[in-house]
Amino acid sequence: MRLLTARLSTKRRSPIAGLVVVLLGLLLTGGGYALLSPASAQSGTASQSTVQQGRQLFLVGCSSCHGEHGEGIVTKRGTQYGPPLAGVGAAAVDFQVGTGRMPMARPGAQAQKKKVLYNDQEISALAAYVASLAPGPAIPDPSTYNTTNVDTQSIVRGGEFFRTNCTACHNFAAAGGALPGGKYAPSLHGVSNKHIYEALLTGPQQMPVFSDGVLQPSEKRDIIAYLNSVMANPDYGGAELGSAGPVSEGLFAWLIGIGACVGFAIWIASHSTRSTRSTRSRKGASA
């Protein structure tokens, strides 16, 4: 027993033993990260040719703001001219480019939705390249945002979450609203299921991120189903006036309602019989 202990003690003092311990530690750390990392943190399975095509498109249309390697560009004032893109994932690219928000014509308070400049294949290539920079949220599978078979109970749950967490910015009817600093929450009318899901997943601009760890994919689908039900419902109360609430309704009442009453009163007064001094004098003389 003493002989065996002495041999083990001798081996532990060997320089190779330290290297073996370091290698084992690295293997255990890497394996643990691979097992415990979120499922959404995927770099994608795009081919090298697709990634290379995305790289070429990125250099032409995106590198002037985001840097040649997506590292971001800092201005002389210390602010971000274009933020770094490592880790934003393919879903963020698919949303920003797929809605025309990127590339921006010029830096501003907020990227606005406009005409899409790239086709679907080019958007996929750009997303693949950005996803290759670092793991991030992947483009969601269509089954995750398909609301065809969603039941009424799921729509109710989606409505509860939307009214609690989203109406402060997007309005109770998802019509959008103003925010400080020249920013705004865009209207959700006409936005596709895919882009709503990606916005929840990535949190574009000032919107908070509702990752799969915060909000499960089924819960995101419930919110989308609720928004679709809102868009499909007719306006039983009459004209929606943009669904902007009491501001637009009060303005309409003052300009149209009261304005019409005042105009009608003026019209009545201008067309009524008027008595003049000469008319009253002739009537007094004949009497």
FISE-233172 format. One line per 3 residues: number of its first residue (from 1); for each residue x, y, z of C-alpha. Coordinates in Angstrom, 1 decimal. Each point is the difference from the previous one (the first is absolute). Example, Ala and Ser with C-alpha at 12.3 -4.5 7.8 and 13.67 -1.06 7.14 Angstrom:
BEGIN
1	12.3/-4.5/7.8 | 1.4/3.4/-0.7
//
This chain:
BEGIN
1	0.0/0.0/0.0 | 2.8/2.4/0.8 | 1.7/-0.9/-3.2
4	-3.1/0.8/-2.1 | -0.5/3.3/1.8 | 3.6/1.0/-0.7
7	-0.4/-0.8/-3.7 | -3.2/2.1/-0.2 | 1.6/2.9/1.8
10	2.9/-0.2/-2.4 | -2.3/0.2/-3.0 | -1.9/3.0/1.4
13	3.3/1.9/0.1 | 0.6/-0.6/-3.7 | -0.4/3.1/-2.3
16	-2.3/-2.0/-2.2 | -2.5/-0.4/2.8 | -0.7/3.8/0.0
19	-0.6/0.0/-3.7 | -2.3/-2.9/0.3 | -2.0/1.7/2.7
22	-0.3/3.2/-2.1 | -1.2/-2.0/-3.0 | -2.6/-1.8/2.1
25	-1.2/3.3/1.4 | -0.4/1.5/-3.5 | -1.9/-3.1/-1.3
28	-2.3/0.0/3.0 | -0.7/3.8/-0.4 | -0.6/-0.2/-3.7
31	-2.3/-3.1/0.4 | -2.0/1.7/2.8 | -0.5/3.1/-2.1
34	-1.1/-2.0/-3.0 | -2.6/-1.8/2.1 | -1.3/3.0/2.0
37	0.1/2.7/-2.7 | -3.5/1.2/-1.2 | -1.5/-1.7/-3.0
40	-0.5/3.3/-1.8 | 3.7/0.8/0.1 | 0.8/-1.7/-3.3
43	2.3/1.1/-2.8 | -2.0/-1.8/-2.6 | 0.9/-2.7/-2.5
46	0.5/2.2/-3.1 | 2.5/-1.1/-2.5 | 3.4/1.8/-0.4
49	-1.0/1.4/-3.3 | -3.2/1.5/1.5 | 2.1/1.6/2.8
52	2.5/1.3/-2.6 | -2.8/1.5/-2.0 | -1.4/1.7/3.1
55	3.5/1.3/0.8 | 0.2/1.7/-3.5 | -3.4/1.5/0.5
58	0.9/1.2/3.5 | 3.2/1.7/-1.2 | -2.0/2.0/-2.6
61	-3.2/0.9/1.9 | 0.8/-0.3/3.8 | 3.7/0.4/0.7
64	0.0/3.9/-0.2 | -2.0/0.0/3.3 | 0.6/-3.3/1.6
67	3.7/-0.5/-0.8 | 1.7/-2.3/-2.5 | -0.3/-2.9/2.4
70	-3.2/1.0/1.8 | 1.9/1.4/2.9 | -1.9/3.3/0.0
73	1.2/3.6/-0.5 | 0.4/2.4/2.8 | -0.2/3.8/-0.7
76	2.3/2.6/1.3 | -2.5/0.8/2.7 | 0.1/-3.5/1.2
79	-3.5/-1.0/-1.3 | -0.7/-2.9/-2.2 | -0.2/0.9/-3.7
82	-1.0/-3.7/-0.7 | -0.1/-2.5/2.8 | 2.0/-3.3/0.0
85	-1.9/-2.9/-1.5 | 1.8/-3.0/1.6 | -2.6/-2.0/1.9
88	-3.1/1.8/-1.4 | -0.8/-3.2/-2.1 | -1.7/-0.7/-3.3
91	-3.4/0.9/1.4 | 1.0/3.6/0.6 | 1.3/0.4/-3.6
94	-3.1/-1.6/-1.5 | -2.2/2.4/1.9 | 2.0/3.2/-0.6
97	0.8/-0.6/-3.7 | -3.3/-1.8/-0.7 | -2.0/3.0/1.1
100	2.2/2.5/-1.8 | 1.3/1.6/3.2 | 3.5/-0.9/-1.1
103	2.0/1.2/-1.6 | -0.8/3.5/1.2 | 0.4/3.0/-2.3
106	1.5/2.0/2.8 | 0.3/-0.4/3.8 | -3.0/1.3/1.9
109	-2.0/-0.4/3.2 | -1.6/-3.2/-1.3 | 0.1/-2.2/-3.1
112	-3.2/0.3/-1.9 | -1.8/-2.7/-1.9 | 0.4/0.6/-3.8
115	0.3/-1.9/-3.3 | 2.1/-3.1/0.3 | 3.2/0.2/-2.1
118	1.1/-3.6/0.0 | -1.8/-3.2/-1.2 | -0.7/-3.0/2.2
121	3.2/-1.8/-1.1 | 2.2/3.0/0.7 | -1.6/0.5/3.4
124	0.6/-3.6/0.9 | 3.7/0.4/-1.1 | 0.4/3.1/2.1
127	-1.6/-1.7/3.0 | 2.3/-3.0/-0.5 | 3.1/2.2/0.0
130	-1.0/1.9/3.2 | -0.9/-3.3/1.7 | 3.5/-1.2/-0.8
133	1.6/2.8/2.1 | -1.4/-1.4/3.3 | -2.9/-2.1/1.2
136	-3.3/1.8/0.2 | -3.8/-0.5/-0.6 | -0.7/-2.0/-3.1
139	-2.7/0.8/-2.5 | -3.1/-1.7/1.4 | -1.6/-3.0/-1.6
142	-3.4/0.8/-1.6 | -1.7/-2.5/2.4 | 0.9/2.2/2.9
145	-2.1/3.0/-1.2 | -2.8/-1.8/-1.8 | -3.3/0.9/1.6
148	-2.3/-2.0/-2.2 | -1.0/-2.5/2.7 | 0.2/2.3/3.1
151	-3.1/-0.3/2.2 | -1.9/2.8/1.7 | 1.6/-0.6/3.4
154	3.5/0.6/-1.5 | -1.2/3.3/-1.6 | -1.3/1.1/3.4
157	3.3/-0.8/1.7 | 1.8/1.9/-2.8 | -2.3/3.0/0.5
160	0.7/0.1/3.7 | 3.7/0.1/-0.5 | -0.2/2.6/-2.7
163	-2.2/2.3/2.1 | 2.3/-0.4/2.9 | 3.4/0.4/-1.7
166	-0.5/1.6/-3.4 | -2.9/2.6/0.0 | 2.1/2.7/1.8
169	2.0/0.4/-3.3 | -2.0/-1.7/-2.7 | -3.5/1.2/1.0
172	-2.9/-2.2/1.1 | -0.9/-0.6/-3.7 | 3.6/-0.5/-1.1
175	-0.1/3.3/-1.9 | 3.4/1.2/1.4 | 0.8/3.1/1.9
178	2.6/2.7/0.6 | 3.1/-0.5/2.3 | 2.5/2.5/1.4
181	3.0/1.1/-2.0 | -1.7/0.1/-3.4 | -0.6/-3.8/0.1
184	-3.3/-1.8/-0.3 | -1.5/-3.5/0.3 | -1.1/-1.0/-3.5
187	-3.5/-1.2/-0.9 | -0.3/-3.7/-0.1 | -2.8/0.1/-2.6
190	1.1/-1.9/-3.1 | 3.1/-1.5/1.5 | 0.6/-3.6/-0.8
193	0.0/-2.7/2.7 | 3.6/-0.8/-0.7 | 1.2/3.6/0.6
196	-2.1/0.4/3.2 | 1.6/-3.2/1.3 | 3.5/1.2/-1.0
199	-0.6/3.3/1.7 | -1.0/-1.7/3.2 | 3.0/-2.3/-0.2
202	2.6/2.7/-0.7 | -1.4/3.2/1.4 | 0.8/2.5/-2.8
205	1.1/3.5/1.1 | -1.8/1.0/3.2 | -2.2/-3.0/0.2
208	0.8/-2.5/2.8 | 1.2/-3.5/-0.9 | -2.4/-2.8/0.7
211	2.3/-2.9/-0.6 | -1.2/-3.6/0.3 | 1.3/-0.1/3.6
214	-2.3/3.0/0.8 | -3.0/-0.8/-2.2 | -0.5/-3.5/-1.4
217	-0.6/-0.5/-3.8 | -3.6/-1.0/0.7 | -0.6/3.2/1.9
220	1.5/2.1/-2.8 | -2.4/-1.8/-2.4 | -3.0/0.8/2.3
223	0.9/3.7/-0.1 | 0.2/-0.1/-3.8 | -3.4/-1.8/-0.1
226	-1.5/2.7/2.1 | 1.4/2.7/-2.2 | -1.5/-1.7/-3.1
229	-3.4/-0.2/1.7 | 0.2/3.8/0.7 | 0.7/0.7/-3.6
232	-2.8/-2.3/-1.2 | -2.7/1.5/2.3 | -2.2/2.6/-1.7
235	-0.4/3.5/1.5 | -3.5/-0.3/1.5 | 0.2/3.4/1.6
238	0.5/1.8/-3.3 | 3.1/1.7/-1.4 | 3.1/-1.0/2.0
241	1.7/3.3/-0.6 | 3.4/-1.7/0.0 | -0.7/-1.7/3.3
244	2.1/2.7/1.7 | -2.4/0.4/2.9 | -1.5/3.2/1.5
247	2.5/2.4/-1.7 | -1.3/-0.7/-3.5 | -3.6/-0.4/1.2
250	0.1/3.4/1.8 | 1.6/1.7/-3.0 | -2.7/-1.5/-2.3
253	-2.7/1.3/2.4 | 1.3/3.5/0.1 | 0.9/0.4/-3.7
256	-2.8/-2.0/-1.6 | -2.8/-0.1/2.6 | 0.1/3.4/1.6
259	1.3/1.6/-3.2 | -3.0/-1.4/-2.0 | -2.4/1.4/2.6
262	1.6/3.5/-0.1 | 0.0/-0.1/-3.8 | -3.6/-1.0/-0.1
265	-1.0/2.8/2.4 | 1.8/2.6/-2.1 | -1.8/-1.3/-3.1
268	-3.4/0.3/1.7 | 0.8/3.5/1.1 | 1.1/1.1/-3.5
271	-3.2/-1.3/-1.7 | -2.6/1.3/2.5 | -2.2/3.1/-0.7
274	1.6/3.2/1.1 | -1.8/3.2/0.8 | 1.6/3.2/-1.1
277	-0.5/3.6/1.2 | -1.6/1.1/-3.3 | -2.4/-2.8/0.1
280	-1.1/0.9/3.5 | -0.4/3.6/-1.0 | -2.3/-0.8/-2.9
283	-2.1/-2.2/2.2 | -0.4/2.8/2.6 | -1.0/2.6/-2.7
286	-2.7/-2.2/-1.4 | -1.4/-0.5/3.4
//
